[in-house]
């Protein structure tokens, strides 16, 4: 994801907030200009401000998160499936849950050189090319015959479940669950809950754009017991109700992530 407000009129303070949903993904944030300050949840003292030229690793988050920009900003976010990120970096997913690490503290000189190349690139297309070129070499090196496949969150969650069940065959459900936590940092139940909420939101958003929104129908299609059940999950994963989320993504700039999510 790329976000830049450098060429926009200065946004009001409440519009300079960036609201992110709970996520199973790991990310690297490259702050290219301006700054980003973690505001929700409150960060450890001295750890919440990302300034221009810095890069930050964030792990999977079971709850929503929000940052604020003090002024115009420009940043690039690269997102990874957690098991792929573990293979690429060696970082343990359990330790990354709800955690943030400065890239130079967590990763070696080759990753640091890549981050510097991203910062020094002349434009966003060049920055993306730097990241893709760097990752392609390493992914080819770590990928095994039974390796990971690209795809949407739902496909990834299903594959994790099948892979964990296969490894635990003849042993125990508990062992399969332990494998999922090792690969993703969260339980399969939590991942499936995120998957279902994401799919329901995307459908409701698309239906809303087509002028045929029914949250009850979206809840039914995705296996919720009722609309209230969908609303509870949406509040826990995004911080607000589905109807408010659909409205705010259009009316409030801080919900820009939900406009582009698909």
N, C-alpha and C positions, 0 to 999 in steps of 0.2 A: 504494500500500500504506500502511496506517495501523497503527502499533504503539504500544500504550500499556500500561504496567505500573503506572500511577499508583495504581490501585485494587486492586492485588494485594499479597499478602504479599511482603516483600522476597525476591527470588530470590537463591540462592547465587551466588557470583562466576562459576563456570563456566557457570551458566544465564543469565547476563546477556550472553553473547556472541551476536552475530548473524552467522550464516554464510550468505554469498550465493554462488551459483554464478557461473561465468564467464558473461558475457552480451554480446550484441551491442548492447544498449540503452544510451542515455544516461539519466541521472536527475538530478533536482533533489531534494535532501534538505532538508526543512524541519525543523529541530530545534525542537520546540515547548516541551519541558520536559526537564530533565535534560541529559545530554550523551552523545556517541558518540565513542569513540576508536578510530581505525584501529589494528589490531594485526597484521594479516597481509594483504598484505605490509607491512613497516614503512614508514611514510610518511616523506617528507622532513622534516628537523628543523623543528619548529614548525608543521607543516601538518596534523597528524593529528587534532586535537581540534575537534569541532563542539559548541558550547555553545548553550544555550537562546537563541532569538532570531536565530540565524544560519541561513544557507542555503548549500548546497554543491552544485556541479555535478560529477558524475562521468561519465567517458566509458566507452565499451565496454571490457570486460576479457576477455582470453583465458584468464585464470586465476581461480580462486575468490578471494573476499575475506572478511575477518572484521573486525567491530568489537566493542567492548565498552562497556557502559554502567556507569558507576560506581555508579549507584543506579537508582531508578525513572526511567522515560523515557517520552517521548511524541514520536513523529516521524511525518511524512508523506513518502512517497516518490512522486514523479511520474515515470513512465518514458516514454521517447520512442523511436520508431524513429530511428536516427541520421540518415538522410537527411531526415526531417521536422524533426529538431532543427536540422540545418544550415540548412534553409530558413527556419525561424523565427528563428534567432539569428545566422546568418552565421558561426558558429564552425566551424573546420575539424576534420573528424573525425580525421584523422591525428594532429593535435596533442593530441586528447583521449584517445587510447588509453592506458589505464592511468594516467590523469591525474585530478587533482582541482583545482577552481578555486573560490575563494570567489565567490559570485554577484555581489557588488558589484564585484569585480575584472574580471569577464568580460562582464557585461551592463549595458545602459544604464539610465537613470532609470526608464523605464516598467516594466522587469522588477523593479527594486528596489522600486518602489512596490507592485507586485503581491505581492512577498515580504512586505513590511510589512503589507499587508492580510491575507494569510494568517495571519501571526503575531497580528494583532489580532482575528481573527474569533472569535465566541463558542463555536463548536463545530466538530467535524470536517465535518459536512455543509455548513456555511457555508464552511469552508476549501476544500472540493472545488468548491463553486459559484464561489468567487472564481477559482480556477485555470481552471475550464472556461470561464467568461465571458471571461477574459483571452485564453486560447488560441484560442477560437472566432473572435474578431475577426481575429486575426493569421493564423490558418490560412486563412480565407476570402480574405485579401489575397494570400497567397503561392502558393496552390494554382493550378496551371495546368491546361490541358485534359488533358494527359497526366499529371496529378498522381498523388499517392500515394493508396492505398486503405488503409483500416483492415483489420486482420485478425490472425490468429495468426502466430507466427513463421514457420511453414512457408510460408504464403501469401506473406509478405513476401519471404522468401529466393527463392522461385520467381520472383516478379515482378522482383526485382533482376536475376536471371540473364537473364530474357527481355529486359528493358529494355537491359541492357548489351550483349547479343548483337545487338539491333537497331541500337544506336548504332555497333557495331563491324562491321556487315555490310559485306562487301567490303573490309575493312581487315585486322584481325588479332585473334586471341584475346587477345594481350597488351594491346591497346587496350581491349577489353571488360573485362579484369581491372582495368585502371587505373581505369576508370569506377567499378567496384564499390568499389575501395579509396577513391576520392574520396567516394563517397556514404556508405559504411558504416565506413571506417577499417580494415577487415579484408578478407582475401581471400574470394572466394566459396566456396572449399574449406573454410575455417574456419567460415563461416556455415552451410554445409550440415552440417558435423560437429556443430555446436551444435544445429541443428535436429533431426538424427536422434537425438542423445542425449536431448534434451528429450522427444521423442515416445516414445522407448523407456521413459524413466523414468515419464512420466505413465501409460502403459499398464501398466507393472509395478506402480505404486502402486494403480491402480484394480483390477487383478487381485488384488492382495494384500488389498484391502479386501473383495473378493468371495470371498476364501478359495480362489482358484485360481491362485496365483502360480507362474509358471515363467519364470525369467530366460532360460533357453535359448529358450523360445518368443518372448519379447519380442525377443531378439537376432535370431532368424530373421525375424520379421515386419518388422523395420526394416533388413534388409540387412546385418547384421554377419556376418562370416565364422564366428564362434562366440561363445559366452558370454564367453570370455576377451577377445575384441576389444571387446565392450561394456564389460567391466569396466575395461579400460585407458582408454577414453574417459571413463567415469564418474569415474575417479580424477583424471584431468587436469582435468576441468571442475568437479568438486565437492570433490575432495580425499580422498574415500573411495570404497569399492567400492559397487556397487548394493545388495547385500544389507545392508551396514552403513547405507547411506543410508535404506533403507526402514525399518530398525529405529530409527535415531536420530531420524527425523522424528517418531516417536511417543513416544520415551522421553526425549529431550533437548531442552529448550526452545530451545537455540541453533539448532536446525534448523527453526524455525517457518516460515521462508520456503517450505520444501519441502512443508509441509502445505497451503499455500494455493495453490501454483503449479498452473495449469491452462492 
